[in-house]
Amino acid sequence: MDIKMIEADPLAESMQRMVQEHLADMAPTAPEESRHAMDATGLADPCVSLFQMRVGESIIGMGGFKDLGDSVAELKSMRVSPEFRGRGLGRRLLDELIGTAAQRGFTQLCLETGTHEYFTAARAMYQAAGFTPCPPFGGYQLDENSVYYRLQLA
């Protein structure tokens, strides 16, 4: 499978389905005030770098990071389409994002993810990649529906 990662415009028609599916998947996992997935407008913020994972012309995944200042970025909107899960593509996407964040000068990558069972595989993947639990960062507050991680970048 020839997979490519390219920077993406979240407002482009080609990305709309992926962003909407991501938001729809997040909806049943926590109350609205505890869901932190960004919509297309939020992902279009100049502080956010969003990437798409493609096979040919098909977008099969996305992920990005948001510049929080002080060389810290927050991982955002990690997603692999359900029909492509279980093939290591989430980890490949994560590794690409970690490498790109490091190349762009970030020294720390943080993330917030859910505590719902839906996020069990994601939490295991983040931990296997070296992310360690941390207190809430940025504007986050303690929330029983969220867990926070960070990774020091070389």
Buried (B, 14 or more C-beta within 10 A) or exposed (E): EEBEBEEBEBEEEEBEEBBEBBBEEBEEBBEEEBBBBBEBEBBBEEEBBBBBBBBEEEBBBBBBBBBBEEEBBBBBBBBBBEEBBEEEBBBBBBEBBBEBBBEEEBEBBBBBBBBBEBBEEBBEBBEEBEBEEBEBBEEBEEBEBBBBBBBEBE
